[in-house]
Amino acid sequence: VEGKKYKPAETIVEPIKVYIKYTKQEVLEKEYNQKIEEYKRMLTETDYKAIKYAEGWISEEEYTYTKSLRQSYRDKINEYQELLLNLTNETK
């Protein structure tokens, strides 16, 4: 219509959801890798106490709990790495 100004139509954009179906193995691999990274992070968080002990700033008695905690983290890392290895060997 002449003389009337029209607003352009609004563009509505909706996100598209994409669902990816993972195999049981892929889910377990992701879970194991996340656990490994979590325990490595926890191990790293106690590095400062190991360094303090190594440099003589804290006693054996003060370090005993941290030492056993760090070993339990390493044991868990090894456990999940073994599970991951077994999981990949099962598919070969």
C-alpha angles and dihedrals in degrees: 000000000000118000095016121107118218127204115230114251115265116250113228115203119189122189116251114230116217119195118199119200112220126199120239089252093053091050092050092046090053092046093049093047091050091051091049091051091046093053092044089053091050090049090051090051090062096046092099091061092049089051092047089052093046090050092048098248094123130036129245088253092054092047098045096090093045091047092055091043091053091049091052089052091051090048090053092048090052091047093053092043089054091049089050092049092049090048093054092044091054091062095051 
